[in-house]
Every structure is written in C-alpha cells, then in structure tokens.
Amino acid sequence: MSDGPGGAGSLTRTGAGQGGEVAQAASEDEIVRRLAAIGWKGSRAVVLGPGDDAAVLRGGLVVSADMSVEGVHFRFDWISAEEAGFRAGAAALSDMAAMGADPVSLLVSVALPMEGAAGVAGGPAGPEALQRGVAAAGDRAGVPIVGGDVCRSPGPLVVDVVAVGRAVRPLVRSGARPGDSLWVSGALGGPAAAVAAWSRGLEPGDAARSRFVAPPHRIGLGRALAAEELASAAIDVSDGLVADARRIAEPSGVRLCIDEELVPVDAAAGGDLNFALQGGEDYELMFTVPAGAASRIARIGRELSVPLTRIGVVERGRGVLMERSGKRRSSEGLGGYDHFAEAEPAQAPRLGRAGGDHDSGGLGTTPPAGKP
Ligand SMILES: [Mg+2]
C-alpha cells in the first residue's frame, strides 16, 4: 500500500485502528480525509502532505507507510510467513515506484499474536521468516532494513513497513490534464484470481499464486517516468484499477475514460476482466502522459522490458467512465478494495470484493492491499 504517512493508503490503515464508529460511517477514502484533516496542518519542511502515495519532504525525501494484517491482506493457510513478508515489503516499495522515487531504506514493525509470540505461522522461526521476506523485497530494490519495532498483539499478526526514498521530481496523483492519455504497466487481475480461488477453498494456479506472493518491481519504471518528466500523474494499482483511477481523477480535477477492451488482463486471471478492473493488489503503475509522448513511453517499456499499455484518455469533467466498442457508461458500481465498505468479518480476505462477483465466499470486499 501504499501510502506514506502522507499517503492516503497509510492513513487508511491508520484509520483501521481508530475505532469502529468512524469506520462504519464512512468509506476508506473518507476516513483518510478525516484523519488527514486532523494530523496535517502544513509545514515548510513538507513539499507534499497527505493524499498521495507518499509524503515528500523538502530536500526530496519521500516517506510512505504500508500495513499488512493477517486475515485482511493475507492468510497463513494461503502463504508462508516469508511470502507474507515479501509482499509487505514489495507493497511498501510500490509506493516509492508510484512517486518516481529511488528507495533508500525500510523500517519494519511487527505485532505478533500473543499465542504466537514464540512464532508466527506456527513456528518459532516465523518472525525471522517474515523479516527475511521483507529483506528479500528490499534486496530486490537494493535497500536495507534500518530499524523497526516489535510488540505483542491480542489479535492477528500486523506488519507495517515504512519506506524511505529520494525523488528529484516526484510523480503525483494530481497532475493529469485533459488531452493526456492513460497508461498502465504489466497485466492485471492475477492476484484477485488467486484470492478468489483460496476463498472458495481451492488452490490457485501457479501463475496466479506467484502473482499474489511476488508483486512486480516497478521502481525502474517510476524512476524513468520521473527522470524524463513523462508522466503528468501516477499511482500504483493497489486497490483496483477503477478505484485507483478515481484517485487520479479527483485530485487532478479531470475525468478518466477507461477503454475496457484495452485493459491488459493477466493470463493468470483467466481472462476475467472484472479481476483486472476491481481486483487490486496488482502493484502495477497507472499513469497519465501528455499528448505526443506515446513513442517515448513505448521506448521506456522496451528498454525496461515492461509491458506498457494505453488504456484510456483524460478529459474535462469528473470521475471515471468506462468505454466498450465506443459506448460509454458510468463506472458506478465498479469498486475496488475499501476496508470499510461494509462490516466485513475480520477474516475477510482483502481481495474479497474482487471476487465478489465471482463467488468469493461472501467475503464482501475487495482489497487494495490497502494501500491506495
Ligand atoms: Mg499506493
């Protein structure tokens, strides 16, 4: 997830611990806004405060926090402790990619279930395995773990990863302009397909499982987009393509129109467009590009060996529209993961909503992984 202390995602997660009354009365984004209004008063030391994938401090430091909760973002009967740690680290680093930042370090804090204080996921080596997983995600980006905290939890395991990076020209969500085109990296829907399978008591296929436990690494892409000043806005797809598109449209004051037939659906998703539109946990980058830059985007994709697909346009207006065969419709009803969309059980897998239309076993909501 995503967002830094300044990011919507991180605050979202913070909100999860703030009490049920607020949680049940508002959406995740609304809770983020409420909390940001309390904690953010402006500072000359801060260039970019709450509301993006990370906060940016004067001098170019970029800071983001991302929380993963057992039973919400993952389950130990689905994946190992080391895989859970890798996902947590990769998700935190995804926010650095969304900002066009070069990650510098990670801090990892873990709350261990009381009965499992001697071991997470059933063994005394659990906490070490979790940490090894985060470290492996850090290694992929060339960054060390420089600290953190550990405590007991009366509930599930919670791991919070703070990512620190540097960005000369940070990418933000608010810069999309009418006439820009909308792009996304990679292919979407694989993680949602994995969660949908697990939620039905099935074992997902290898490709979908791999896509869930090992999110892509898009640091190089974010860095290239920022260095060449090619992206007018960017976000990482953590809560679902449509939900995250709204998070570009709103702060930019524009409308995004997504052509469903152009959306790259991961083969691991079995061709299911709904997983790609609403699933979340993809950790790909979605970004907008001014007219005339398509050839440069294509070159970057080739140089990095990252598929980049134009999926829509930016227009005057508000919100997100869907288009198919030239016909447009509202995106209303197309959600993404919202931790507070409904009073879901604590064990509801985060990707539940994505699977909502796919017999996800009543797990009502889709995740983002929280981290917008
Ligand atoms: Mg994010």
Residues whose N, C-alpha, C, O or C-beta is under 5 A from the ligand:
A	BS01	MG	M1 S2 D3 D53 D95 D236 S238 K371 P372
